[in-house]
Amino acid sequence: MNPTETALAKSEDWNSEPRRLAAVRMRDARADGRFVYAVITTGVYCRPSCPSRRARDENIRLFQDAAAAERAGFRACRRCHPAIALEDAADRRRIIAACRRIESAEETPSLTELAAEAGLSEHHFHRLFKRALGVTPRGYAQARRRTRLQTVLVAGQRITDAVYSAGYGSSGRFYAEAGAALGMSPGSRRRGGAGESIRFAVGQCSLGALLVAATQRGVCAISIGDDPQSLVDELQSRFARAELVGDDPDFANHVARVAGLVDGDRPTLDLPLDIRGTAFQQRVWQALRDIPAGTTTTYRELAEALGRPSATRAVAAACAANSLAVAIPCHRVVRSDGGLAGYRWGIERKQRLLARERVARSE
């Protein structure tokens, strides 16, 4: 190392960007838990000590924690598992090993097997795993199956083959979970949404361009932005091969009703919602809908209300994954210090929504 790098290595100023970049270059384990870094060319975020191939400095983005990286659209590294919130290195290694075991197994290992491999009692292992990731081993396995399911179906694999490729032990279990995992039939998801008809329209609201989309089940997307075309492009990317119907004059009424909700003219949205997500995400989204307008809660308080006090990061990630702006009011969740943190549709819009709701509540 040159003199500058040596000085940085000895520095304890972990909030300094040069110090953090130096820690990433040296894979300094002392920096783990202080921040995470993401690589824009891979879309992955890691611990500073991750053994993955080093990225070029210009491709690195630094974040305070895993939740911030996920709000920015990055996914967790599957080598270092940066979202695991455990201070004890030995416990962290046990949970990482268990995650890798679940991910690589053709059939989900039992709790007894996982606990034995970790050298812990079933009760202690179960509690440790849940504290680290915010979900149980079973819940983690279900989420991994669903992720693999989407991957193999989009790749064009036959449904009968996808049942076992994704780790489902039987076709019965596959079809029992498929609707919640995909938001549409497995055959439609395999075809990139082909056969699924989604009506949409773009209008204007007080916060900018507004896109509303709906399946036969209900409203599946509410997006706000500066550029109407970018909102349409995002919808097309999400449902790449679905039939998008954008010239339905009757659907314009949906946009007007959603605009009324966004602008504060309507207290609630009297339209059915097609809410797509994991069981944990849906629990978070339901809790968000229970927060009264004009009030806020914190990610930690929301996690505690769900009975998952150690799942603050998972709650933040679920808020970031919400695709129904205002209808599922993730803007009402703030950091413990009162800061607004991230918001999928922009911090300024979050600030304006909260200010408007506070005024309405006081009146």
C-alpha positions, 0 to 999 in steps of 0.5 A: 500500500502507498502512504495514503492507503496506509493512513486510510487503513489505520483511520477509524473515520468510517463515515469518510467515503475514502476510508470506506472505499479503502475498506472495500478494496482491502476487504476489511472485516472491521467495516462489516455492519458499518455500511454496505457497498453496491456495484452498479454493473451487477446490481448487487450489494455486499459487505465490505469484506465480501470475497467477490471480485473487486469492482472498479471504484467508479462502479461502487456506490456506498450505502449506510445499510442494507435497507438503503441499498435495497431501496435503491434497487440493488439485491443482496449478494448471495456469497456474503449475505449482507442483510443478515443482521448479526454482530457475532461472526460465528452466528453469522457464519452459521446463518449464511451456511444455512441459507446456502444449504437451503438455496442449493438443496433440491428439496427444503431441508428440515429444521432438524437438519439445519439446526444439527448442521449449525450445531445448535438446538432447533429452538435456538437456531430457529430464533437466531435465523428469524432474528437475522433475516426477519423470516423463519427458515421455512419462510426463507425457503418459500421465498427462494422457491418463488424466486427460482420459480419466476426465473425458470418460468421466464426462461421458458421452462415447461411448468412440469419441469419448473415444479422440481427445478424451483424446489417444489416437492410436489405439483400440489404445493407448487400450484398452492403457492403459484398464485401468491408468488406470481400474481398470475397463472404459472403458464402466463408468467412463463410466457412473460405475462402473455395471455394476461390483459392489463389495462392502464392509463396515464394522467396528471395529479398534483405530484406529476405524471400518474400511471394506473394499471389493473388486471381482472383482479384489481389495481396492480400498479400506481406509479408517480413520476416526472415523465409519463413515458418512463412510467409506461416503460417501467410497466412494460418491463414488469409485464414484458409479454402481457397484453397492455391495453392503453386505449380503454376510455372507461379506464380513465375513471380509475385514474381520476379516482386514484388522482383524487386519493393522491391529491387528498380529495378522497380519504380512501381508494374504493377500488379492488387491489391486486397486491402481489408479494411474499407473505411477509411483504403482504403483512407489512403492506396491510400494516401500512394501510392501518396507519392513519393519515396525518401520522407516521411510524418508524421502520422499527415500530412497524417491525415491532407491531408485526411481532418481528422487532429484529426485522427492521431491514426486512420491513424497509425492503418491503416498503421499497417493494411496494408498487401501489403508491399512496394506496399502500401508504409507505410514505407514512414510515420514517426513520427513527430520527424522523428523517424521511429516508428513501421513497420509490417515487422521490423524497420530495413527493413523500414530504409533500404527501405527509405535509398535506395529510398533517394539514388535513388532519389538523383541520 
